[in-house]
Amino acid sequence: MPSTDELTQALRAADLRVTQPRVAVLDAVHRNPHADTDSVLTTVRADLPTVSRQAVYDILAALTESGLVRRIQPAGTYARYEARVGDNHHHAVCRRCGAISDIDCATGQTPCLDGPAPDAFIVDEAEVIYWGTCATCSTTDFSEEEFTKEDSALSQYRKDPK
């Protein structure tokens, strides 16, 4: 994890004013990869209890805009934030528990990434999300009924739980 001095330097290098809330939010994202806004808020409030939800939203937007964090949003879920930036990695999302893992960019034979772009369109990034079952859930015996329950673990991450 980066030190407070390193986080401060990163904010300055991105031409962002250094404030306690900004340092705290950036630290929370580093300590909690793929955290949603509520998780970041909870982590920040452990040290800065008066920080508002709106302040965290605004700081996450500024950090994303500056390139210090990356915002991801797998289909049907809330936005998540991560500090792994500057590479074109992808994500795997567990359909049962909602866990998200990083996957390095595919190399070698990748026809889905190397196809022709539409006319007058310059591709500068590819985002691939793999959906499946994580190692923990794949070794847990779930009945089909448990897997499809409305209150399944993944439903907490969906925007519109079904």
LUMGUVEX-484139 format. One record per atom (N, C-alpha, C): residue in one letter; atom name; x, y, z. Coordinates in steps of 0.001 Angstrom, whole numbers. Example, Ala and Ser with C-alpha at 12.3 -4.5 7.8 and 13.67 -1.06 7.14 Angstrom:
<nodes>
+------+------+---------+---------+---------+
: resn : name :       X :       Y :       Z :
+------+------+---------+---------+---------+
:    A :    N :   13190 :   -5690 :    7800 :
:    A :   CA :   12300 :   -4500 :    7800 :
:    A :    C :   13200 :   -3300 :    7800 :
:    S :    N :   12850 :   -2250 :    7080 :
:    S :   CA :   13670 :   -1060 :    7140 :
:    S :    C :   12900 :      30 :    7870 :
+------+------+---------+---------+---------+
</nodes>
This chain:
<nodes>
+------+------+---------+---------+---------+
: resn : name :       X :       Y :       Z :
+------+------+---------+---------+---------+
:    M :    N :     836 :   -1181 :       0 :
:    M :   CA :       0 :       0 :       0 :
:    M :    C :     880 :    1244 :       0 :
:    P :    N :     465 :    2232 :    -739 :
:    P :   CA :    1239 :    3475 :    -752 :
:    P :    C :    1147 :    4196 :     600 :
:    S :    N :    2209 :    4884 :     944 :
:    S :   CA :    2224 :    5676 :    2177 :
:    S :    C :    1425 :    6961 :    1963 :
:    T :    N :    1155 :    7662 :    3049 :
:    T :   CA :     451 :    8945 :    2955 :
:    T :    C :    1244 :    9920 :    2091 :
:    D :    N :    2566 :    9912 :    2244 :
:    D :   CA :    3403 :   10794 :    1416 :
:    D :    C :    3270 :   10449 :     -60 :
:    E :    N :    3226 :    9164 :    -393 :
:    E :   CA :    3074 :    8753 :   -1793 :
:    E :    C :    1705 :    9136 :   -2347 :
:    L :    N :     671 :    9004 :   -1534 :
:    L :   CA :    -666 :    9409 :   -1969 :
:    L :    C :    -716 :   10920 :   -2192 :
:    T :    N :     -82 :   11666 :   -1286 :
:    T :   CA :     -18 :   13119 :   -1414 :
:    T :    C :     711 :   13511 :   -2696 :
:    Q :    N :    1830 :   12861 :   -2970 :
:    Q :   CA :    2585 :   13140 :   -4193 :
:    Q :    C :    1757 :   12821 :   -5433 :
:    A :    N :     996 :   11717 :   -5386 :
:    A :   CA :     157 :   11341 :   -6528 :
:    A :    C :    -910 :   12401 :   -6787 :
:    L :    N :   -1527 :   12904 :   -5728 :
:    L :   CA :   -2533 :   13960 :   -5882 :
:    L :    C :   -1915 :   15213 :   -6490 :
:    R :    N :    -761 :   15594 :   -5994 :
:    R :   CA :     -88 :   16786 :   -6529 :
:    R :    C :     303 :   16587 :   -7990 :
:    A :    N :     817 :   15400 :   -8318 :
:    A :   CA :    1225 :   15119 :   -9699 :
:    A :    C :      31 :   15186 :  -10653 :
:    A :    N :   -1164 :   14905 :  -10123 :
:    A :   CA :   -2384 :   14969 :  -10934 :
:    A :    C :   -3012 :   16360 :  -10898 :
:    D :    N :   -2304 :   17323 :  -10313 :
:    D :   CA :   -2796 :   18701 :  -10176 :
:    D :    C :   -4085 :   18789 :   -9368 :
:    L :    N :   -4189 :   17921 :   -8362 :
:    L :   CA :   -5326 :   17989 :   -7449 :
:    L :    C :   -4854 :   18540 :   -6109 :
:    R :    N :   -5665 :   19380 :   -5520 :
:    R :   CA :   -5344 :   19924 :   -4206 :
:    R :    C :   -5331 :   18784 :   -3187 :
:    V :    N :   -4363 :   18811 :   -2307 :
:    V :   CA :   -4241 :   17768 :   -1290 :
:    V :    C :   -5099 :   18151 :     -88 :
:    T :    N :   -6096 :   17297 :     200 :
:    T :   CA :   -6947 :   17479 :    1378 :
:    T :    C :   -7017 :   16153 :    2107 :
:    Q :    N :   -7361 :   16192 :    3382 :
:    Q :   CA :   -7503 :   14948 :    4156 :
:    Q :    C :   -8517 :   14005 :    3516 :
:    P :    N :   -9691 :   14501 :    3120 :
:    P :   CA :  -10656 :   13593 :    2502 :
:    P :    C :  -10133 :   12963 :    1209 :
:    R :    N :   -9434 :   13720 :     375 :
:    R :   CA :   -8904 :   13150 :    -873 :
:    R :    C :   -7869 :   12074 :    -586 :
:    V :    N :   -6982 :   12337 :     358 :
:    V :   CA :   -5985 :   11332 :     727 :
:    V :    C :   -6685 :   10093 :    1279 :
:    A :    N :   -7691 :   10298 :    2116 :
:    A :   CA :   -8405 :    9175 :    2729 :
:    A :    C :   -9144 :    8340 :    1686 :
:    V :    N :   -9796 :    8983 :     715 :
:    V :   CA :  -10518 :    8255 :    -333 :
:    V :    C :   -9531 :    7490 :   -1212 :
:    L :    N :   -8452 :    8119 :   -1613 :
:    L :   CA :   -7454 :    7436 :   -2441 :
:    L :    C :   -6854 :    6247 :   -1691 :
:    D :    N :   -6589 :    6415 :    -409 :
:    D :   CA :   -6084 :    5319 :     413 :
:    D :    C :   -7111 :    4192 :     500 :
:    A :    N :   -8378 :    4535 :     685 :
:    A :   CA :   -9437 :    3516 :     780 :
:    A :    C :   -9537 :    2701 :    -501 :
:    V :    N :   -9397 :    3346 :   -1646 :
:    V :   CA :   -9455 :    2626 :   -2926 :
:    V :    C :   -8249 :    1700 :   -3060 :
:    H :    N :   -7086 :    2160 :   -2637 :
:    H :   CA :   -5892 :    1301 :   -2679 :
:    H :    C :   -6051 :      89 :   -1764 :
:    R :    N :   -6639 :     294 :    -598 :
:    R :   CA :   -6775 :    -802 :     376 :
:    R :    C :   -7930 :   -1745 :      66 :
:    N :    N :   -8885 :   -1299 :    -754 :
:    N :   CA :  -10085 :   -2094 :   -1035 :
:    N :    C :  -10348 :   -2143 :   -2535 :
:    P :    N :   -9601 :   -2962 :   -3270 :
:    P :   CA :   -9813 :   -3022 :   -4720 :
:    P :    C :  -11256 :   -3399 :   -5058 :
:    H :    N :  -11792 :   -2759 :   -6054 :
:    H :   CA :  -13146 :   -3010 :   -6552 :
:    H :    C :  -14223 :   -2640 :   -5534 :
:    A :    N :  -13939 :   -1654 :   -4707 :
:    A :   CA :  -14908 :   -1213 :   -3700 :
:    A :    C :  -15970 :    -340 :   -4329 :
:    D :    N :  -17198 :    -482 :   -3840 :
:    D :   CA :  -18256 :     426 :   -4275 :
:    D :    C :  -18193 :    1690 :   -3412 :
:    T :    N :  -18994 :    2668 :   -3747 :
:    T :   CA :  -18942 :    3951 :   -3050 :
:    T :    C :  -19249 :    3802 :   -1568 :
:    D :    N :  -20223 :    2979 :   -1215 :
:    D :   CA :  -20562 :    2793 :     200 :
:    D :    C :  -19391 :    2206 :     981 :
:    S :    N :  -18673 :    1263 :     379 :
:    S :   CA :  -17505 :     678 :    1052 :
:    S :    C :  -16407 :    1714 :    1247 :
:    V :    N :  -16194 :    2530 :     222 :
:    V :   CA :  -15195 :    3599 :     342 :
:    V :    C :  -15615 :    4564 :    1441 :
:    L :    N :  -16881 :    4949 :    1457 :
:    L :   CA :  -17393 :    5870 :    2475 :
:    L :    C :  -17198 :    5307 :    3881 :
:    T :    N :  -17524 :    4047 :    4074 :
:    T :   CA :  -17368 :    3406 :    5385 :
:    T :    C :  -15908 :    3419 :    5823 :
:    T :    N :  -15010 :    3095 :    4896 :
:    T :   CA :  -13579 :    3077 :    5214 :
:    T :    C :  -13089 :    4475 :    5570 :
:    V :    N :  -13492 :    5473 :    4799 :
:    V :   CA :  -13061 :    6854 :    5037 :
:    V :    C :  -13611 :    7357 :    6373 :
:    R :    N :  -14866 :    7049 :    6657 :
:    R :   CA :  -15481 :    7545 :    7900 :
:    R :    C :  -14870 :    6928 :    9150 :
:    A :    N :  -14159 :    5828 :    9011 :
:    A :   CA :  -13478 :    5258 :   10172 :
:    A :    C :  -12439 :    6240 :   10713 :
:    D :    N :  -11825 :    7026 :    9817 :
:    D :   CA :  -10830 :    8022 :   10227 :
:    D :    C :  -11367 :    9443 :   10197 :
:    L :    N :  -12289 :    9719 :    9311 :
:    L :   CA :  -12858 :   11065 :    9153 :
:    L :    C :  -14389 :   10959 :    9223 :
:    P :    N :  -14945 :   10853 :   10416 :
:    P :   CA :  -16384 :   10574 :   10563 :
:    P :    C :  -17327 :   11631 :   10003 :
:    T :    N :  -16846 :   12844 :    9763 :
:    T :   CA :  -17742 :   13893 :    9288 :
:    T :    C :  -17770 :   14025 :    7765 :
:    V :    N :  -17026 :   13190 :    7052 :
:    V :   CA :  -17011 :   13275 :    5588 :
:    V :    C :  -18388 :   12879 :    5057 :
:    S :    N :  -18922 :   13693 :    4160 :
:    S :   CA :  -20253 :   13424 :    3621 :
:    S :    C :  -20195 :   12440 :    2454 :
:    R :    N :  -21303 :   11814 :    2206 :
:    R :   CA :  -21441 :   10909 :    1059 :
:    R :    C :  -21162 :   11675 :    -238 :
:    Q :    N :  -21700 :   12887 :    -355 :
:    Q :   CA :  -21492 :   13679 :   -1567 :
:    Q :    C :  -20016 :   14006 :   -1765 :
:    A :    N :  -19302 :   14284 :    -691 :
:    A :   CA :  -17869 :   14563 :    -806 :
:    A :    C :  -17136 :   13351 :   -1370 :
:    V :    N :  -17496 :   12164 :    -911 :
:    V :   CA :  -16847 :   10949 :   -1420 :
:    V :    C :  -17171 :   10759 :   -2896 :
:    Y :    N :  -18424 :   10965 :   -3290 :
:    Y :   CA :  -18790 :   10882 :   -4705 :
:    Y :    C :  -17969 :   11874 :   -5539 :
:    D :    N :  -17873 :   13109 :   -5050 :
:    D :   CA :  -17135 :   14139 :   -5781 :
:    D :    C :  -15648 :   13805 :   -5876 :
:    I :    N :  -15081 :   13308 :   -4797 :
:    I :   CA :  -13658 :   12953 :   -4794 :
:    I :    C :  -13407 :   11769 :   -5725 :
:    L :    N :  -14267 :   10767 :   -5693 :
:    L :   CA :  -14101 :    9628 :   -6604 :
:    L :    C :  -14174 :   10081 :   -8057 :
:    A :    N :  -15074 :   11018 :   -8344 :
:    A :   CA :  -15175 :   11546 :   -9713 :
:    A :    C :  -13897 :   12272 :  -10101 :
:    A :    N :  -13352 :   13081 :   -9201 :
:    A :   CA :  -12120 :   13815 :   -9492 :
:    A :    C :  -10935 :   12865 :   -9650 :
:    L :    N :  -10864 :   11855 :   -8813 :
:    L :   CA :   -9769 :   10879 :   -8907 :
:    L :    C :   -9873 :   10073 :  -10197 :
:    T :    N :  -11093 :    9753 :  -10599 :
:    T :   CA :  -11301 :    9032 :  -11847 :
:    T :    C :  -10918 :    9908 :  -13033 :
:    E :    N :  -11380 :   11137 :  -13027 :
:    E :   CA :  -11081 :   12082 :  -14115 :
:    E :    C :   -9581 :   12304 :  -14256 :
:    S :    N :   -8884 :   12329 :  -13138 :
:    S :   CA :   -7439 :   12583 :  -13171 :
:    S :    C :   -6634 :   11335 :  -13527 :
:    G :    N :   -7299 :   10165 :  -13525 :
:    G :   CA :   -6603 :    8925 :  -13859 :
:    G :    C :   -5942 :    8240 :  -12678 :
:    L :    N :   -6196 :    8721 :  -11461 :
:    L :   CA :   -5606 :    8074 :  -10285 :
:    L :    C :   -6360 :    6813 :   -9884 :
:    V :    N :   -7637 :    6741 :  -10221 :
:    V :   CA :   -8417 :    5528 :   -9991 :
:    V :    C :   -9197 :    5209 :  -11259 :
:    R :    N :   -9648 :    3988 :  -11339 :
:    R :   CA :  -10443 :    3531 :  -12475 :
:    R :    C :  -11825 :    3144 :  -11969 :
:    R :    N :  -12819 :    3563 :  -12682 :
:    R :   CA :  -14215 :    3219 :  -12359 :
:    R :    C :  -14635 :    2087 :  -13274 :
:    I :    N :  -15149 :    1031 :  -12697 :
:    I :   CA :  -15689 :     -69 :  -13495 :
:    I :    C :  -17135 :    -284 :  -13070 :
:    Q :    N :  -17932 :    -789 :  -13994 :
:    Q :   CA :  -19323 :   -1055 :  -13662 :
:    Q :    C :  -19818 :   -2241 :  -14484 :
:    P :    N :  -19586 :   -3455 :  -13974 :
:    P :   CA :  -20122 :   -4619 :  -14682 :
:    P :    C :  -21636 :   -4486 :  -14855 :
:    A :    N :  -22146 :   -4980 :  -15948 :
:    A :   CA :  -23566 :   -4844 :  -16295 :
:    A :    C :  -24471 :   -5175 :  -15118 :
:    G :    N :  -25386 :   -4261 :  -14842 :
:    G :   CA :  -26388 :   -4486 :  -13812 :
:    G :    C :  -25906 :   -4279 :  -12393 :
:    T :    N :  -24666 :   -3803 :  -12195 :
:    T :   CA :  -24147 :   -3619 :  -10842 :
:    T :    C :  -23810 :   -2150 :  -10605 :
:    Y :    N :  -23513 :   -1846 :   -9357 :
:    Y :   CA :  -23087 :    -497 :   -9012 :
:    Y :    C :  -21643 :    -277 :   -9453 :
:    A :    N :  -21276 :     986 :   -9575 :
:    A :   CA :  -19900 :    1338 :   -9938 :
:    A :    C :  -18948 :     888 :   -8837 :
:    R :    N :  -17782 :     455 :   -9263 :
:    R :   CA :  -16710 :      59 :   -8359 :
:    R :    C :  -15470 :     852 :   -8738 :
:    Y :    N :  -14533 :     972 :   -7805 :
:    Y :   CA :  -13329 :    1757 :   -8033 :
:    Y :    C :  -12103 :     938 :   -7677 :
:    E :    N :  -11049 :    1153 :   -8458 :
:    E :   CA :   -9801 :     442 :   -8198 :
:    E :    C :   -8628 :    1364 :   -8497 :
:    A :    N :   -7509 :    1079 :   -7850 :
:    A :   CA :   -6311 :    1885 :   -8026 :
:    A :    C :   -5396 :    1325 :   -9108 :
:    R :    N :   -5720 :     170 :   -9642 :
:    R :   CA :   -4900 :    -402 :  -10708 :
:    R :    C :   -5266 :     308 :  -12012 :
:    V :    N :   -4424 :    1236 :  -12401 :
:    V :   CA :   -4649 :    2032 :  -13604 :
:    V :    C :   -3416 :    1929 :  -14496 :
:    G :    N :   -3570 :    2381 :  -15716 :
:    G :   CA :   -2426 :    2440 :  -16610 :
:    G :    C :   -2156 :    1162 :  -17370 :
:    D :    N :   -2987 :     176 :  -17196 :
:    D :   CA :   -2877 :   -1038 :  -18000 :
:    D :    C :   -4281 :   -1380 :  -18489 :
:    N :    N :   -4371 :   -2302 :  -19379 :
:    N :   CA :   -5674 :   -2646 :  -19942 :
:    N :    C :   -6092 :   -4010 :  -19418 :
:    H :    N :   -6189 :   -4128 :  -18082 :
:    H :   CA :   -6602 :   -5410 :  -17514 :
:    H :    C :   -8124 :   -5528 :  -17538 :
:    H :    N :   -8590 :   -6732 :  -17314 :
:    H :   CA :  -10014 :   -7026 :  -17363 :
:    H :    C :  -10468 :   -7565 :  -16013 :
:    H :    N :  -11713 :   -7986 :  -15939 :
:    H :   CA :  -12276 :   -8437 :  -14662 :
:    H :    C :  -13093 :   -9706 :  -14823 :
:    A :    N :  -13093 :  -10500 :  -13761 :
:    A :   CA :  -13957 :  -11668 :  -13656 :
:    A :    C :  -14922 :  -11388 :  -12506 :
:    V :    N :  -16215 :  -11633 :  -12739 :
:    V :   CA :  -17240 :  -11364 :  -11735 :
:    V :    C :  -17948 :  -12677 :  -11409 :
:    C :    N :  -18016 :  -12998 :  -10124 :
:    C :   CA :  -18716 :  -14210 :   -9691 :
:    C :    C :  -20215 :  -13936 :   -9666 :
:    R :    N :  -20963 :  -14785 :  -10358 :
:    R :   CA :  -22422 :  -14631 :  -10402 :
:    R :    C :  -23084 :  -14966 :   -9072 :
:    R :    N :  -22411 :  -15715 :   -8225 :
:    R :   CA :  -23023 :  -16114 :   -6956 :
:    R :    C :  -22781 :  -15108 :   -5844 :
:    C :    N :  -21532 :  -14684 :   -5655 :
:    C :   CA :  -21228 :  -13823 :   -4506 :
:    C :    C :  -20879 :  -12388 :   -4890 :
:    G :    N :  -20649 :  -12123 :   -6175 :
:    G :   CA :  -20334 :  -10766 :   -6611 :
:    G :    C :  -18867 :  -10405 :   -6541 :
:    A :    N :  -18004 :  -11339 :   -6120 :
:    A :   CA :  -16563 :  -11053 :   -6047 :
:    A :    C :  -16034 :  -10658 :   -7423 :
:    I :    N :  -15104 :   -9713 :   -7432 :
:    I :   CA :  -14484 :   -9265 :   -8674 :
:    I :    C :  -12984 :   -9482 :   -8559 :
:    S :    N :  -12405 :  -10058 :   -9602 :
:    S :   CA :  -10965 :  -10304 :   -9644 :
:    S :    C :  -10390 :   -9695 :  -10907 :
:    D :    N :   -9141 :   -9258 :  -10814 :
:    D :   CA :   -8439 :   -8731 :  -11981 :
:    D :    C :   -7923 :   -9880 :  -12838 :
:    I :    N :   -7947 :   -9664 :  -14138 :
:    I :   CA :   -7373 :  -10594 :  -15103 :
:    I :    C :   -6515 :   -9767 :  -16046 :
:    D :    N :   -5247 :  -10157 :  -16183 :
:    D :   CA :   -4381 :   -9436 :  -17108 :
:    D :    C :   -4943 :   -9541 :  -18512 :
:    C :    N :   -4643 :   -8535 :  -19320 :
:    C :   CA :   -5144 :   -8475 :  -20685 :
:    C :    C :   -4742 :   -9727 :  -21453 :
:    A :    N :   -5675 :  -10218 :  -22236 :
:    A :   CA :   -5409 :  -11390 :  -23064 :
:    A :    C :   -4292 :  -11074 :  -24047 :
:    T :    N :   -3416 :  -12038 :  -24249 :
:    T :   CA :   -2324 :  -11868 :  -25214 :
:    T :    C :   -2370 :  -13027 :  -26192 :
:    G :    N :   -1646 :  -12895 :  -27262 :
:    G :   CA :   -1637 :  -13953 :  -28264 :
:    G :    C :   -2834 :  -13843 :  -29165 :
:    Q :    N :   -3462 :  -14964 :  -29480 :
:    Q :   CA :   -4603 :  -15019 :  -30386 :
:    Q :    C :   -5831 :  -14438 :  -29699 :
:    T :    N :   -6208 :  -13225 :  -30054 :
:    T :   CA :   -7361 :  -12555 :  -29442 :
:    T :    C :   -8239 :  -11948 :  -30525 :
:    P :    N :   -8931 :  -12769 :  -31304 :
:    P :   CA :   -9706 :  -12234 :  -32426 :
:    P :    C :  -10788 :  -11241 :  -32023 :
:    C :    N :  -11351 :  -11376 :  -30826 :
:    C :   CA :  -12411 :  -10445 :  -30437 :
:    C :    C :  -11858 :   -9051 :  -30158 :
:    L :    N :  -10577 :   -8956 :  -29863 :
:    L :   CA :   -9975 :   -7653 :  -29595 :
:    L :    C :   -9276 :   -7071 :  -30816 :
:    D :    N :   -8984 :   -7910 :  -31794 :
:    D :   CA :   -8225 :   -7458 :  -32956 :
:    D :    C :   -9085 :   -7220 :  -34193 :
:    G :    N :  -10377 :   -7328 :  -34060 :
:    G :   CA :  -11262 :   -7150 :  -35213 :
:    G :    C :  -11245 :   -5725 :  -35715 :
:    P :    N :  -11755 :   -5522 :  -36904 :
:    P :   CA :  -11767 :   -4173 :  -37469 :
:    P :    C :  -12738 :   -3261 :  -36714 :
:    A :    N :  -12328 :   -2032 :  -36533 :
:    A :   CA :  -13179 :   -1043 :  -35880 :
:    A :    C :  -14084 :    -418 :  -36930 :
:    P :    N :  -15223 :     109 :  -36520 :
:    P :   CA :  -16086 :     820 :  -37470 :
:    P :    C :  -15328 :    1978 :  -38122 :
:    D :    N :  -15755 :    2364 :  -39305 :
:    D :   CA :  -15129 :    3486 :  -39996 :
:    D :    C :  -15088 :    4710 :  -39085 :
:    A :    N :  -13986 :    5428 :  -39155 :
:    A :   CA :  -13778 :    6661 :  -38399 :
:    A :    C :  -13861 :    6447 :  -36887 :
:    F :    N :  -13469 :    5262 :  -36452 :
:    F :   CA :  -13507 :    4946 :  -35025 :
:    F :    C :  -12140 :    4430 :  -34624 :
:    I :    N :  -11527 :    5066 :  -33647 :
:    I :   CA :  -10210 :    4662 :  -33182 :
:    I :    C :  -10370 :    4015 :  -31812 :
:    V :    N :  -10077 :    2730 :  -31708 :
:    V :   CA :  -10184 :    2004 :  -30446 :
:    V :    C :   -8939 :    2293 :  -29617 :
:    D :    N :   -9122 :    2758 :  -28375 :
:    D :   CA :   -7976 :    3013 :  -27510 :
:    D :    C :   -7995 :    2160 :  -26240 :
:    E :    N :   -9071 :    1394 :  -26066 :
:    E :   CA :   -9165 :     538 :  -24896 :
:    E :    C :  -10211 :    -534 :  -25148 :
:    A :    N :   -9968 :   -1706 :  -24597 :
:    A :   CA :  -10959 :   -2779 :  -24658 :
:    A :    C :  -11291 :   -3186 :  -23228 :
:    E :    N :  -12564 :   -3377 :  -22948 :
:    E :   CA :  -12971 :   -3811 :  -21624 :
:    E :    C :  -13708 :   -5137 :  -21766 :
:    V :    N :  -13159 :   -6136 :  -21112 :
:    V :   CA :  -13749 :   -7469 :  -21162 :
:    V :    C :  -14110 :   -7863 :  -19737 :
:    I :    N :  -15303 :   -8373 :  -19552 :
:    I :   CA :  -15719 :   -8870 :  -18246 :
:    I :    C :  -16091 :  -10335 :  -18408 :
:    Y :    N :  -15430 :  -11155 :  -17625 :
:    Y :   CA :  -15703 :  -12585 :  -17607 :
:    Y :    C :  -16691 :  -12844 :  -16469 :
:    W :    N :  -17754 :  -13558 :  -16759 :
:    W :   CA :  -18762 :  -13896 :  -15760 :
:    W :    C :  -18681 :  -15384 :  -15486 :
:    G :    N :  -18796 :  -15761 :  -14233 :
:    G :   CA :  -18740 :  -17176 :  -13883 :
:    G :    C :  -18865 :  -17362 :  -12391 :
:    T :    N :  -18166 :  -18370 :  -11884 :
:    T :   CA :  -18217 :  -18709 :  -10472 :
:    T :    C :  -16807 :  -18706 :   -9909 :
:    C :    N :  -16591 :  -17993 :   -8811 :
:    C :   CA :  -15266 :  -17909 :   -8197 :
:    C :    C :  -14892 :  -19249 :   -7554 :
:    A :    N :  -13637 :  -19380 :   -7189 :
:    A :   CA :  -13137 :  -20628 :   -6607 :
:    A :    C :  -13883 :  -20995 :   -5324 :
:    T :    N :  -14160 :  -20019 :   -4487 :
:    T :   CA :  -14867 :  -20299 :   -3233 :
:    T :    C :  -16270 :  -20824 :   -3495 :
:    C :    N :  -17001 :  -20145 :   -4360 :
:    C :   CA :  -18376 :  -20561 :   -4647 :
:    C :    C :  -18427 :  -21872 :   -5424 :
:    S :    N :  -17436 :  -22130 :   -6253 :
:    S :   CA :  -17462 :  -23364 :   -7043 :
:    S :    C :  -17241 :  -24595 :   -6183 :
:    T :    N :  -16682 :  -24412 :   -4983 :
:    T :   CA :  -16485 :  -25554 :   -4091 :
:    T :    C :  -17553 :  -25622 :   -3012 :
:    T :    N :  -18502 :  -24689 :   -3056 :
:    T :   CA :  -19615 :  -24679 :   -2113 :
:    T :    C :  -20817 :  -25287 :   -2798 :
:    D :    N :  -21516 :  -26170 :   -2109 :
:    D :   CA :  -22662 :  -26843 :   -2699 :
:    D :    C :  -23897 :  -25959 :   -2583 :
:    F :    N :  -24274 :  -25345 :   -3694 :
:    F :   CA :  -25484 :  -24526 :   -3757 :
:    F :    C :  -26541 :  -25298 :   -4528 :
:    S :    N :  -27746 :  -25300 :   -4014 :
:    S :   CA :  -28834 :  -25860 :   -4805 :
:    S :    C :  -29240 :  -24814 :   -5832 :
:    E :    N :  -29904 :  -25236 :   -6886 :
:    E :   CA :  -30369 :  -24288 :   -7908 :
:    E :    C :  -31284 :  -23244 :   -7279 :
:    E :    N :  -32097 :  -23657 :   -6306 :
:    E :   CA :  -32997 :  -22720 :   -5639 :
:    E :    C :  -32212 :  -21645 :   -4898 :
:    E :    N :  -31152 :  -22045 :   -4181 :
:    E :   CA :  -30334 :  -21073 :   -3461 :
:    E :    C :  -29659 :  -20109 :   -4436 :
:    F :    N :  -29228 :  -20632 :   -5559 :
:    F :   CA :  -28508 :  -19829 :   -6544 :
:    F :    C :  -29406 :  -18773 :   -7173 :
:    T :    N :  -30675 :  -19063 :   -7334 :
:    T :   CA :  -31572 :  -18133 :   -8027 :
:    T :    C :  -32433 :  -17298 :   -7080 :
:    K :    N :  -32242 :  -17428 :   -5781 :
:    K :   CA :  -33035 :  -16653 :   -4831 :
:    K :    C :  -32907 :  -15160 :   -5098 :
:    E :    N :  -33993 :  -14452 :   -4860 :
:    E :   CA :  -33974 :  -13004 :   -5039 :
:    E :    C :  -32981 :  -12327 :   -4107 :
:    D :    N :  -32763 :  -12907 :   -2940 :
:    D :   CA :  -31863 :  -12280 :   -1985 :
:    D :    C :  -30460 :  -12874 :   -2070 :
:    S :    N :  -30096 :  -13392 :   -3256 :
:    S :   CA :  -28754 :  -13947 :   -3422 :
:    S :    C :  -27717 :  -12875 :   -3152 :
:    A :    N :  -26516 :  -13291 :   -2870 :
:    A :   CA :  -25446 :  -12355 :   -2521 :
:    A :    C :  -25214 :  -11331 :   -3619 :
:    L :    N :  -25297 :  -11744 :   -4877 :
:    L :   CA :  -25026 :  -10813 :   -5967 :
:    L :    C :  -26090 :   -9732 :   -6063 :
:    S :    N :  -27314 :   -9997 :   -5603 :
:    S :   CA :  -28375 :   -9004 :   -5744 :
:    S :    C :  -28048 :   -7710 :   -5015 :
:    Q :    N :  -27224 :   -7757 :   -3981 :
:    Q :   CA :  -26860 :   -6524 :   -3283 :
:    Q :    C :  -26024 :   -5603 :   -4153 :
:    Y :    N :  -25412 :   -6132 :   -5212 :
:    Y :   CA :  -24577 :   -5327 :   -6081 :
:    Y :    C :  -25314 :   -4870 :   -7333 :
:    R :    N :  -26525 :   -5353 :   -7534 :
:    R :   CA :  -27297 :   -4980 :   -8718 :
:    R :    C :  -28018 :   -3679 :   -8472 :
:    K :    N :  -28136 :   -2902 :   -9520 :
:    K :   CA :  -28867 :   -1640 :   -9430 :
:    K :    C :  -30343 :   -1905 :   -9198 :
:    D :    N :  -30894 :   -2839 :   -9940 :
:    D :   CA :  -32316 :   -3158 :   -9848 :
:    D :    C :  -32453 :   -4632 :   -9497 :
:    P :    N :  -32297 :   -4972 :   -8178 :
:    P :   CA :  -32405 :   -6377 :   -7797 :
:    P :    C :  -33735 :   -6954 :   -8256 :
:    K :    N :  -33675 :   -8148 :   -8806 :
:    K :   CA :  -34882 :   -8786 :   -9327 :
:    K :    C :  -35500 :   -9672 :   -8284 :
+------+------+---------+---------+---------+
</nodes>
